[in-house]
Amino acid sequence: MYIPVCFLQWSRDYSEIFNRKESLLGGRLPGDVEITPEERKALVTGVVKFFDTAMEQELSEFRAEMILDYFIERLSPVVYNGAIADAGAFIAERLEDMEATLFAKTPR
């Protein structure tokens, strides 16, 4: 099997980056969602109830878990990136306030 050299270089470079991120985040990548078994059970129950009431369709717990996993996989990076952007804006705003306070204009 032929593997292009550029792919080998790319995979080597990016695997190093991902391994570094994993070690910084305790084995997780940014956007990974940790859900306790109790939270997962409540979410699955909510999905089943939603399909029953809003869609008038019975849904097994297995299918509800598949739907939940699908949306977690798709939504978690979006929510994570939004939260990081909000936190960055909040910190930038606070730094501006601090800079204005520390370096207030002195009368000449």
Secondary structure, 3 states (H helix, E strand, C coil): CCCCHHHHHHHHHHHHHHHHHHHHCCCCCCCCCCCCHHHHHHHHHHHHHHHHHHCCCCCCHHHHHHHHHHHHHHHHHHHHHHHHHHHHHHHHHHHHHHHHHHCCCCCC
